[in-house]
Structures are given as structure tokens and as C-alpha cells.
Amino acid sequence: MNIEDTLIMIPGPVPVVPRILRAMAKPVINHRGYEFAEMFDECRELLADLFQTKNEILLLSGSGTSGMEAAVGNLINPDETIVTVVNGKFGERFRDIGMRYGNTVPVESEWGYPIDLDAVAAALEDGADAVAMVHNETSVGMLNPADEVGKLARKHDALFIMDGITSIGGTPTPLDEWGVDVAIMGSQKCIAAPPGFAAVSVSKRAFQKMEDVKNPPYYLDLKAHRKSADKGQTPYTPSIPLFFAIQEALYIAHEEGLDARRQRHATGAAAVRAAADAMGIAMFPQPDEKSRYSDTVTAMKVPSGILFDQLKKEMLARGILIAGGQAHLKGNIFRIGSMGNFRSKDLLITIQMLESILHAHGAVSDSDFGAGIRAAGSVLMQ
Ligand SMILES: Cc1ncc(COP(=O)(O)O)c(C=O)c1O
């Protein structure tokens, strides 16, 4: 395997295009100087458009999880209650973070099944202070109904924290309409920069609540971040090359057009689903009328005739990296990302190889062979 030549089709980190890599090679600048402030302010503005919010954007050194922890840790006192909605691995992460900071009421569904809105409503009715939900549950390839949870949070005067780590920039996120108080995005996902930064949007209501929170995390104190942001800075030294990367990644996203970019993600996922359907491969998640399949990652059941490890190995031998299942889904599902700056040809080659390997193992019948690539092609040509 040639590592420089591997096509990464996992749901993040996604491939970083040369234009972004070149931007990272610029000489380091002073993070307390005017050049940095200019770049910082511009990134925040471009991110606000990407997030689809008028709320303030802050940039945190750390992966997506740092944004999840910042959101919970800055909004919840130990004697307060947070409802965490779980239908996959990252919902569990919110639950686990919640347990470090306050009383946590997890509302759990089986992974890949719709969230239980009645149970969320009941937990909020009992007087919870906040609710945290993963919008795009990457582990199962499903989009959860942020609008519905936002309505419930407003009704019960609770804060709404939304993990948009793999949705913001790749799927519509009208955060202000939904009433999201803190939304989180990861740099290595839909904007296709390297990993290492989380961006968060924070509402006025959330900033007000922070005044009453006694022991927020130190490094991830959002009040400190806001104070520094007013001066065009971060409180502690950020990775300057990563900032260059994020700026360039945001230029690329805006040049493409944010709606066009979201549409490309939706079309990419639709192409993978069409191919899977034509090959007789079942989807893993089971969305209801309020949820839907993800636009940025497609999770499918591993068909009989091949084991996931074998499939992954054979794909990799042909230069393509796909993802498996996490935790108890290991071996049962596989996932293909349609995330970042991917092009139609990346998806087509992935599906072509997948179909050939599955056919060679008898997991795709002779009569279906070729139907997958044709189905994907016709979606991508629309
Ligand atoms: C929905 C979601 N939330 C959180 C995370 C964790 O992000 P990170 O690994 O950047 O900390 C991921 C990573 O895949 C994710 O997909």
C-alpha cells in the first residue's frame, strides 16, 4: 500500500487537498499580532456562514470531542441535570461527558434506531437544564431530528447542545431556527482540513448561563475564549499551521458555494445508497419519518459471503480505505464517507472496487454484478 496514494473514504479524517497542505507550509506568524487577528476574524465569519448561525463562533485547540466537553462543562453545574440522547457511539460520548459534570439522564435507543422523542420530552418535563444530542450519528449513518429536540428544549427552557461534528458544512443546519445554543464542528470532517480544531457556536442564552457555572474546564473555558476572541486571539497558543489550513479550507467551501457543497454531500450519499440497493446490500440504520439517512456517511450491513476484515484488506490492497463498525457493530457493518472535498470519481472507483470484491466472494450475484456502479453513476450524473 502506498500511503500517499490511498483514497480515504472513511467518515473523517478525510483527504486534505494540496491547496490546504500548501497553506500549512507558510511561515509561522505571531499569534498575538495583527496578521493572526485578521485571519482569526475572517475564519470566524466564514464559519458562522457555514454553521448557518448568527451566534458567536469560537475556535478550540483540540479534536471534536474537545468541543463536546467544552459545551457540557461550561453549561452544567454538578447539581444540574443534562439529558443526553443516545442512539450510537457519539451519543454515548455525550452521556459519558455529562456524567463528569452533572446529573445525567441518558435517553437511550438501540444504535441505528430513531431517538425516543417522548422520553426526551418526559426528561425535560422533569426539569432538566440542558439536552445534548448528536445530529449526524456517524457510528450508524443517521441524521437525528435536531428541529424536534430544539422545539422541546425551548418549550422546557433548557439549553440545547448539538454535536454537528459530521453534519455542519455537509448537510443543512439552520441552527438558529432549531434553537441550538451550542453547536460543534470538527476540522477534519466536512470542511476537510486536518484534525486538531473544534469550532463551536454559542448563543447569548448559553453565554448568560455560563456566568452561573462554578467550575468550567480551565483550558476549554468558553468565557476565556470569548474574551480573547474579542481581541482577535485565542487564550492559549493555537496551532498556526492548522489555522492556515482552516482558512484555506473555508475559502474552498465558500468558493464552491455552501448550498452546492451541502448538495454534493447529499448526492454522494444518495449514490452510495443507490449502489447498495442495486447490489442487494442492506442499510444499517432504520430511520423513521422524523430522522433520515446521513448525507455524509453511509452505514451498510456486511453482506454474507465475506467478513469485514477481508473486505477492508482487499479494498486497501486496491488503494481505498473504508471504515468498519465501532464497538459492538465491529464486523457487522461497514461505512463509506461522502464527506469533505470528495469528487464523483472517488465514489465511483470506491463502488466499482467494492462491487468487484463482493462479486468475487459471491456476496453480489452474477445477475446483480454491475448494477451497483450503474446506479451510483446515474445518481451522480443527475
Ligand atoms: C458525530 C461525532 N461526534 C464526535 C466525534 C469525535 O470527534 P474527534 O474524534 O474529532 O474528537 C466524531 C468523530 O468521528 C463524530 O463523528
The ligand as a Gaussian input file, in Angstrom:
#p B3LYP/6-31G(d) Opt

LIG

0 1
 C      -20.543000      12.685000      15.458000
 C      -19.183000      12.702000      16.041000
 N      -19.001000      13.249000      17.246000
 C      -17.795000      13.286000      17.828000
 C      -16.696000      12.768000      17.214000
 C      -15.383000      12.807000      17.889000
 O      -14.559000      13.683000      17.241000
 P      -12.972000      13.658000      17.473000
 O      -12.505000      12.286000      17.162000
 O      -12.524000      14.701000      16.484000
 O      -12.734000      14.057000      18.866000
 C      -16.820000      12.175000      15.958000
 C      -15.656000      11.569000      15.283000
 O      -15.765000      10.781000      14.380000
 C      -18.090000      12.149000      15.352000
 O      -18.267000      11.598000      14.154000

